[in-house]
């Protein structure tokens, strides 16, 4: 697989990584952890998807434990990214950016991941009660202590359609500018896909101008862009899409022309190329500093996603995708 670098430290990873969240959080069947998920992570590594993206809140904690079982055997094969800053309560998810908590959380993540260093430690969300510089400063101390190799920030609001007039969420850029004064940002993780491309307006250029890696979260549109979902089939109550405005039967039907367009492009690249691979190839085509992070808990999809790094879209392909109708339905 093609290799791409993250940050000025030139940390090399596969162009397509593996989002591990679906193995224990947010999607139908996520609570069914075990050997199947372990096999998926191993197959992803075998296919060159070296960046494993997790977080302490996924589960909570169980996702890191799962990844840790793989790292115990294959630490040299993997680049591990995990996150800090969100706590899962009985009723709400709350932010905690207190320096003391950040340091304790890092030690706990290291134990669960069964490693002595985290390759990329990301601030999941800034705590509105704590200056972000204080939180980032504590994370920088972890780098100096040798517990973390590089720091990243998850964008707080880069949503919107490809031709949305909403613009980039100002809070994200303000946070980046503030923390960059304390310690270098190696990577930014934010949503980017064919049907949610607001990050192209300001966030991606900010990263490119500074040599910052961009980790594209949800590049398959929560599964919609794979073309494997049927409008009206419904989702389990524990699946986030059951409450998502774009995943009602009406909106899924209205957005089928987007999938149809991806299928047309896929056919030009051969019978074995899928809409999902075209969607991922589009993400990778947005810049050499972009790494796609599709999430899955199934081996077959992990292998298919990894193979997308070999799909090279032409100018004609990119033009056709740019002319697809904007996504229908609210994304918030």
TIPA-861324 format. One line per 2 residues: their letters; for each residue x, y, z of N, C-alpha, C. Coordinates in steps of 0.1 Angstrom, whole numbers. Atoms other than C-alpha are relative to their C-alpha. Last residue first. Example, Ala and Ser with C-alpha at 12.3 -4.5 7.8 and 13.67 -1.06 7.14 Angstrom:
// TIPA-861324
SA) -9/-11/0/137/-11/71/-8/11/8 ~ 9/-12/0/123/-45/78/9/12/0;
// end
This chain:
// TIPA-861324
XX) -2/-2/-14/-264/175/124/-11/-6/8 ~ -11/8/-4/-261/163/88/2/1/15;
XX) -9/-6/-10/-295/176/77/11/-10/4 ~ 2/3/-14/-310/160/46/10/6/9;
XX) 12/-5/-5/-301/158/9/-1/-4/15 ~ 8/9/-9/-266/154/-3/-12/7/6;
XX) -3/-1/-14/-255/177/-31/-9/-9/8 ~ 9/-9/-8/-260/163/-66/4/1/14;
XX) 11/8/-6/-230/148/-83/-9/10/8 ~ 13/-4/6/-210/173/-104/-12/-8/6;
XX) 3/-14/-5/-178/170/-83/-14/5/-5 ~ 3/1/-14/-179/132/-88/-4/14/5;
XX) 13/6/-2/-180/136/-125/-5/0/14 ~ 10/-9/5/-151/160/-125/-14/-5/2;
XX) 2/-10/-10/-131/137/-103/-10/11/-4 ~ 7/5/-12/-137/108/-126/-2/11/10;
XX) 14/2/4/-128/128/-158/-8/-5/12 ~ 7/-13/0/-96/140/-141/-14/-1/-3;
XX) -5/-9/11/-87/103/-135/-7/14/2 ~ 11/-7/8/-91/84/-103/6/10/-10;
XX) -5/-14/4/-63/61/-93/-11/7/-8 ~ 9/-5/10/-75/30/-73/4/15/-3;
XX) -5/3/14/-46/13/-56/-9/6/-11 ~ -12/-8/2/-53/29/-22/6/-2/-14;
XX) 4/-13/6/-88/14/-25/12/9/-2 ~ -3/0/15/-73/-20/-18/-3/13/-7;
XX) -14/-1/2/-73/-12/19/4/1/-14 ~ -4/-14/-2/-110/-6/19/15/2/-2;
XX) 4/-8/11/-116/-40/3/4/15/2 ~ -8/4/11/-95/-58/29/-4/9/-12;
XX) -13/-5/-3/-112/-40/58/10/-3/-12 ~ 0/-14/3/-145/-47/42/13/7/3;
XX) 1/-2/15/-139/-84/40/0/15/-3 ~ -12/3/7/-126/-86/76/-1/4/-15;
XX) 0/12/8/-156/-70/92/12/-2/-8 ~ -3/11/-9/-156/-46/122/1/-13/-8;
XX) 8/13/3/-154/-15/100/4/-10/11 ~ 2/9/-11/-143/21/101/-7/-12/-4;
XX) 13/7/0/-129/40/72/0/-10/12 ~ 2/9/-11/-99/62/81/-14/-6/0;
XX) 14/4/-2/-85/78/50/-1/-9/11 ~ 1/14/-2/-51/95/52/-15/-3/3;
XX) 13/6/-4/-47/129/36/1/-15/2 ~ -1/1/-14/-12/146/34/-13/-6/6;
XX) -10/10/-4/-8/139/-3/0/-1/15 ~ -13/-5/-4/-40/158/-10/9/-11/5;
XX) 1/-13/-4/-77/155/-20/13/6/5 ~ -4/-9/11/-71/124/-41/0/15/4;
XX) -15/0/1/-71/103/-10/5/10/-10 ~ -6/-6/-12/-107/112/-3/15/1/-1;
XX) 3/-15/1/-117/105/-39/6/7/12 ~ -10/-6/10/-100/71/-37/-2/15/-1;
XX) -12/-1/-7/-121/63/-6/11/6/-9 ~ 1/-11/-10/-153/71/-24/13/2/8;
XX) 0/-13/7/-141/51/-54/-1/11/10 ~ -14/-2/3/-133/21/-31/1/14/-8;
XX) -7/-3/-12/-168/23/-16/15/4/-3 ~ 3/-14/-4/-184/24/-50/8/5/12;
XX) 13/-3/-6/-167/-9/-58/-2/15/2 ~ -1/-13/-7/-138/-19/-82/-14/4/5;
XX) -2/3/-14/-140/-56/-92/1/13/9 ~ 12/6/-7/-157/-51/-125/2/-2/15;
XX) 0/15/0/-131/-27/-138/-11/-5/9 ~ -12/5/-5/-121/10/-134/1/-15/1;
XX) -10/-4/9/-148/25/-156/14/-6/4 ~ 0/9/12/-173/5/-136/11/4/-10;
XX) -6/13/-3/-163/23/-104/1/-9/-12 ~ -15/-1/0/-170/57/-119/6/-13/2;
XX) -4/-3/13/-206/47/-127/15/2/-1 ~ 0/13/7/-210/31/-93/5/3/-14;
XX) -12/7/-4/-199/64/-76/1/-14/-7 ~ -11/-6/6/-226/82/-96/13/-7/3;
XX) 0/4/14/-252/57/-86/11/6/-7 ~ -5/14/1/-242/62/-50/0/-4/-14;
XX) -14/-1/-4/-248/99/-52/7/-13/-2 ~ -8/-4/12/-280/94/-72/15/2/3;
XX) -4/11/9/-293/73/-42/8/5/-12 ~ -15/-1/3/-294/104/-20/5/-11/-8;
XX) -3/-13/7/-332/109/-22/14/1/-3 ~ 5/1/14/-338/72/-13/4/13/-8;
XX) -9/10/7/-316/75/18/-4/-2/-14 ~ -13/-6/4/-334/107/27/9/-9/-7;
XX) 2/-11/10/-369/92/26/13/6/-5 ~ 2/6/13/-359/60/44/-1/10/-11;
XX) 14/4/1/-344/80/72/-2/-6/-14 ~ 2/14/1/-306/78/73/-15/-4/2;
XX) -3/5/14/-298/114/65/-3/-15/-2 ~ 10/-5/10/-316/126/97/3/-4/-15;
XX) -7/-9/8/-296/103/120/-9/5/-11 ~ 5/-14/-4/-315/87/148/6/11/-9;
XX) 15/1/-2/-313/50/136/-5/14/4 ~ 8/-3/12/-279/59/122/-15/-1/1;
XX) 1/-14/0/-263/59/157/-8/5/-13 ~ -7/-5/12/-270/22/159/-2/15/-1;
XX) -13/-4/-5/-281/10/194/9/6/-11 ~ 0/-12/-8/-317/10/183/13/5/5;
XX) 3/4/-14/-310/-14/154/0/12/9 ~ -12/3/-8/-312/1/120/-4/-4/14;
XX) 0/-2/-14/-340/2/94/13/-4/6 ~ -2/13/-7/-344/-14/60/1/1/15;
XX) 11/6/-6/-361/17/46/3/-13/8 ~ 9/-9/-7/-335/26/21/-12/-7/6;
XX) 13/-1/7/-312/-3/14/-9/10/7 ~ 11/-2/-9/-275/-1/25/-13/3/-8;
XX) 4/13/-6/-247/-17/5/-13/2/9 ~ 11/6/9/-240/12/-18/-6/-13/5;
XX) -4/14/5/-207/18/0/-10/-6/-10 ~ -7/-1/12/-214/56/2/5/-14/-5;
XX) 9/-2/11/-240/50/29/7/0/-14 ~ 4/12/7/-217/33/53/-8/3/-12;
XX) 7/9/-9/-214/61/78/-5/-12/-7 ~ 13/-6/-4/-205/85/50/-8/-10/9;
XX) 10/7/7/-177/63/36/-14/5/4 ~ -2/-2/15/-149/87/45/-11/-7/-8;
XX) 13/3/6/-162/87/82/1/3/-16 ~ 10/9/-7/-130/103/95/-12/-2/-8;
XX) 13/-1/5/-103/117/71/-9/-10/7 ~ 6/13/-2/-71/120/91/-15/1/-4;
XX) 15/-1/-1/-53/151/78/-5/-14/0 ~ 8/11/6/-15/153/84/-15/2/3;
XX) 8/7/-10/0/187/92/-8/-11/-7 ~ -5/14/-1/27/200/69/-7/-9/10;
XX) -9/2/-12/18/236/77/6/-14/1 ~ -10/-11/0/2/248/44/10/-2/11;
XX) -9/1/11/-15/214/39/11/10/1 ~ -10/12/-3/-31/214/73/11/0/-11;
XX) -8/-3/-11/-46/249/68/10/-11/3 ~ -11/-10/4/-57/240/33/9/4/12;
XX) -10/8/8/-76/209/47/11/10/-5 ~ -8/8/-9/-93/230/74/11/-8/-8;
XX) -10/-7/-8/-105/258/52/9/-9/7 ~ 1/-15/2/-130/249/24/11/7/8;
XX) -8/-5/11/-121/212/20/1/15/-1 ~ -14/-2/-4/-133/204/55/9/5/-11;
XX) -2/-13/-5/-169/210/43/15/3/4 ~ -13/-5/4/-168/178/23/3/14/5;
XX) -2/-9/-11/-197/157/36/14/6/-1 ~ 13/-6/-4/-213/137/8/1/9/12;
XX) 7/-6/12/-181/128/-10/-12/7/4 ~ 5/10/10/-163/123/23/-7/7/-11;
XX) -2/-4/14/-144/142/50/-5/-12/-9 ~ 8/7/10/-150/142/88/3/5/-14;
XX) 13/-6/2/-122/155/109/-7/-8/-11 ~ 10/10/4/-89/143/124/-13/7/-1;
XX) 13/-4/-3/-60/168/125/-10/-11/-5 ~ 11/5/8/-24/157/126/-13/6/5;
XX) -5/10/11/11/166/138/-12/-4/-9 ~ 11/9/3/1/198/158/5/-9/-12;
XX) 4/3/13/33/213/171/-11/-10/-1 ~ -7/12/5/34/224/207/-5/-3/-13;
XX) -5/8/-12/23/255/226/9/-11/-4 ~ -9/-9/-7/17/281/198/7/-7/11;
XX) -12/0/8/1/253/177/11/9/6 ~ -9/10/-5/-24/250/205/13/-1/-8;
XX) -4/-2/-14/-39/284/199/10/-11/4 ~ -9/-11/-1/-40/283/161/6/2/14;
XX) -13/4/6/-55/249/161/10/11/1 ~ -7/9/-9/-82/260/186/14/-4/-6;
XX) -5/-7/-11/-91/290/165/8/-9/10 ~ -12/-7/4/-92/269/134/5/8/11;
XX) -11/9/3/-117/245/150/13/7/-3 ~ -6/4/-13/-138/272/166/11/-10/-3;
XX) -11/-9/-4/-144/289/132/7/-6/13 ~ 3/-5/-13/-165/260/119/12/7/6;
XX) -7/7/-10/-157/259/82/-3/5/14 ~ -14/-3/-4/-182/274/59/5/-8/11;
XX) -2/-2/-14/-220/271/58/14/4/4 ~ -4/-14/-2/-226/277/21/4/2/15;
XX) 7/-6/-11/-226/239/14/5/15/1 ~ 1/-13/4/-213/228/-20/-8/8/10;
XX) -11/-4/9/-198/196/-9/-1/14/-5 ~ 0/6/13/-223/193/20/12/5/-9;
XX) 8/-8/10/-216/203/56/2/-7/-14 ~ 10/7/8/-196/193/86/-6/9/-10;
XX) -4/-2/15/-162/205/99/-11/-7/-8 ~ 12/-2/9/-173/210/135/3/3/-14;
XX) 13/-1/-7/-151/202/165/-12/2/-9 ~ 7/-12/3/-120/190/147/-14/0/6;
XX) 12/3/7/-101/162/165/-8/13/-3 ~ 12/-7/-5/-66/174/174/-12/-5/-8;
XX) 10/-3/10/-33/155/171/-13/6/7 ~ 13/-4/-5/-1/151/191/-9/4/-12;
XX) 5/-12/7/30/131/183/-14/3/5 ~ -9/-4/11/53/104/198/-5/13/-6;
XX) 8/-3/12/36/98/232/10/5/-10 ~ 12/8/0/49/82/264/-8/2/-13;
XX) -2/12/8/85/95/259/-12/-9/0 ~ -2/11/-9/83/120/288/2/-13/-8;
XX) -13/-2/-6/87/149/264/4/-11/9 ~ -10/2/11/57/136/244/14/1/6;
XX) 0/14/3/37/133/276/9/-3/-11 ~ -9/6/-10/47/169/285/0/-15/-1;
XX) -14/-2/5/31/180/252/10/-6/10 ~ -2/10/11/-2/164/263/15/1/-5;
XX) -1/13/-7/-1/185/295/3/-11/-10 ~ -13/0/-6/6/216/274/2/-13/8;
XX) -11/3/10/-23/207/252/14/0/6 ~ 1/15/4/-47/206/281/11/-4/-9;
XX) -4/8/-12/-34/239/295/-1/-15/-3 ~ -14/-1/-1/-35/256/260/5/-9/12;
XX) -5/12/8/-71/244/256/15/0/1 ~ -7/-5/12/-80/267/285/6/-11/-8;
XX) -14/0/-1/-102/246/308/6/6/-12 ~ -3/-5/-13/-140/249/314/15/2/2;
XX) 3/-15/0/-149/245/277/3/6/13 ~ 9/-3/-12/-130/212/277/-3/15/1;
XX) -5/-9/-10/-116/206/242/-10/2/11 ~ 8/-12/-1/-128/175/224/7/9/10;
XX) 13/4/6/-110/143/213/-9/12/-1 ~ 10/-6/-8/-75/156/219/-14/-1/-6;
XX) 9/-11/5/-54/132/200/-9/5/11 ~ 10/-2/-11/-24/111/210/-8/12/-4;
XX) 7/-13/1/-5/98/180/-10/1/11 ~ -6/-7/12/22/70/182/-6/14/-2;
XX) 11/-3/9/13/60/218/5/8/-12 ~ 1/-13/7/43/45/236/-12/1/-9;
XX) -7/-10/-8/50/18/261/0/13/-6 ~ -12/-5/7/25/-7/247/6/11/9;
XX) -12/9/-2/-2/-30/260/12/5/-8 ~ -6/3/13/-30/-9/246/12/-9/1;
XX) 10/7/8/-50/-11/279/6/-4/-14 ~ 2/14/-5/-19/-2/299/-9/-8/-8;
XX) -12/8/3/-9/27/276/-2/-14/6 ~ 1/5/14/-45/39/277/12/-8/-3;
XX) 10/11/1/-44/40/315/-1/-5/-14 ~ -5/12/-6/-12/60/315/-9/-12/-1;
XX) -11/6/9/-26/84/290/6/-12/6 ~ 7/7/11/-58/89/311/10/-6/-9;
XX) 5/13/-5/-37/97/342/-6/-8/-11 ~ -12/8/-3/-18/124/323/-4/-14/5;
XX) -6/4/13/-50/139/308/12/-10/2 ~ 8/11/6/-67/138/342/7/-5/-13;
XX) -2/12/-8/-39/159/358/-8/-12/-6 ~ -14/6/3/-39/184/329/2/-13/8;
XX) -9/-4/-11/-77/190/332/13/-8/-2 ~ -13/-3/5/-93/185/298/10/5/10;
XX) -9/-2/-11/-124/167/307/14/2/-5 ~ -14/-3/2/-153/168/283/8/1/13;
XX) -5/-13/-5/-187/152/290/15/1/-3 ~ -15/0/3/-207/125/273/5/14/3;
XX) -6/-9/9/-242/124/289/15/-4/-3 ~ 9/-7/8/-267/102/307/7/8/-11;
XX) 12/7/1/-248/75/325/-10/7/-10 ~ 8/1/-13/-215/91/319/-12/-8/-3;
XX) 13/5/2/-189/86/291/-7/-2/13 ~ 5/10/-10/-159/108/295/-14/-4/-3;
XX) 14/3/-2/-142/127/267/-3/-11/9 ~ 8/-12/-2/-108/143/266/-15/-1/1;
XX) 3/-4/-14/-84/117/253/-9/12/1 ~ 5/-14/-3/-78/100/220/-3/1/15;
XX) 11/1/-10/-59/70/205/-3/15/5 ~ 5/-13/-3/-37/66/174/-12/-2/10;
XX) 12/-1/-8/-16/35/170/-3/14/4 ~ -1/-14/-5/8/29/142/-13/3/7;
XX) 11/-9/-1/11/-9/137/4/15/4 ~ 7/-1/12/35/-35/124/-10/12/0;
XX) -9/-5/11/61/-32/151/-7/3/-13 ~ -2/-14/-2/34/-37/178/9/7/-11;
XX) -4/-6/13/23/-70/163/3/15/2 ~ -7/9/10/17/-95/191/7/7/-11;
XX) -9/8/-8/9/-72/221/8/-10/-9 ~ -13/-7/-2/-5/-47/196/10/-9/8;
XX) -8/1/13/-32/-71/186/14/6/2 ~ -2/14/2/-45/-76/222/8/-2/-13;
XX) -11/4/-8/-41/-39/228/4/-14/-2 ~ -12/-4/8/-65/-31/199/13/-5/8;
XX) 0/8/12/-92/-50/218/13/3/-8 ~ -3/13/-4/-84/-33/251/1/-10/-11;
XX) -15/0/-2/-84/1/234/4/-14/5 ~ -6/-1/13/-119/-7/221/15/0/1;
XX) -1/13/6/-131/-19/255/7/0/-14 ~ -12/7/-3/-123/14/272/2/-13/-7;
XX) -13/-6/0/-158/29/269/11/-10/4 ~ 3/11/-8/-168/12/247/-8/3/13;
XX) 7/10/8/-151/38/227/-2/-12/8 ~ 15/0/-2/-143/65/252/-7/-11/-7;
XX) 3/6/-13/-105/56/254/-16/0/2 ~ 2/-11/-10/-102/62/217/-4/-7/13;
XX) 9/3/-11/-92/42/186/-2/11/9 ~ 6/-11/-7/-76/46/152/-10/-4/10;
XX) 11/5/-7/-52/19/139/-6/11/9 ~ 6/-9/-10/-29/32/113/-12/-5/6;
XX) -8/1/-12/-11/3/96/-5/9/11 ~ 7/-11/-8/-36/-4/69/6/1/14;
XX) -8/-12/0/-10/-24/48/-7/12/7 ~ 3/-7/12/-32/-54/39/7/14/-1;
XX) -6/8/11/-16/-75/66/-2/7/-13 ~ -15/-2/-1/-24/-48/91/6/-7/-11;
XX) -3/-14/4/-61/-48/80/15/3/0 ~ 1/0/15/-62/-86/82/3/14/-5;
XX) -12/7/6/-49/-85/118/0/1/-15 ~ -12/-8/-2/-75/-59/128/13/-6/-6;
XX) 1/-11/9/-103/-79/112/12/9/1 ~ -4/5/13/-92/-111/129/0/12/-10;
XX) -15/1/0/-93/-93/162/5/-5/-13 ~ -7/-14/0/-128/-81/155/15/-1/0;
XX) 3/-5/13/-140/-117/147/7/14/-2 ~ -10/4/10/-122/-130/178/-3/5/-14;
XX) -6/13/-1/-142/-109/202/9/-4/-11 ~ -14/0/2/-166/-80/206/6/-14/0;
XX) -4/14/2/-203/-82/201/15/-1/-3 ~ -3/6/-13/-211/-48/216/5/-15/-1;
XX) -13/-4/-5/-207/-32/182/3/-6/13 ~ -10/11/-2/-235/-53/168/13/4/6;
XX) 6/12/-3/-253/-23/153/10/-11/2 ~ 7/7/11/-231/7/154/-6/-13/4;
XX) 8/-9/9/-220/34/180/-8/-8/-12 ~ 7/-13/-3/-192/16/198/-8/5/-12;
XX) 5/-1/-13/-173/-16/202/-8/12/4 ~ -1/13/-7/-160/-29/169/-6/0/14;
XX) 11/9/2/-174/1/151/1/-13/7 ~ 12/-3/-8/-147/24/167/-12/-10/-2;
XX) 4/12/-8/-117/6/151/-13/2/8 ~ 8/-6/-11/-112/31/122/-6/-12/9;
XX) 12/8/-5/-86/13/101/-6/8/12 ~ -1/6/-13/-61/32/79/-12/-8/4;
XX) 13/3/-5/-59/39/42/3/-7/14 ~ 9/-10/4/-28/57/30/-14/-2/5;
XX) 7/4/13/-6/33/50/-10/11/-3 ~ 11/10/-2/15/51/77/-6/-3/-14;
XX) 6/6/12/48/70/78/-11/-10/4 ~ 4/13/-5/57/94/107/-8/-6/-12;
XX) 0/10/11/75/122/89/-3/-14/5 ~ -9/11/-5/82/142/121/0/-11/-10;
XX) -14/-3/4/68/173/103/10/-11/4 ~ -7/-10/-7/33/158/105/15/2/-4;
XX) 8/-7/-9/19/125/93/9/10/7 ~ -6/-5/-13/34/109/63/-9/9/8;
XX) 1/-15/-2/19/88/36/5/4/13 ~ -3/-5/-13/26/52/24/-1/15/0;
XX) -6/-13/-1/10/36/-6/2/5/14 ~ 8/-12/0/0/0/0/9/13/0;
// end
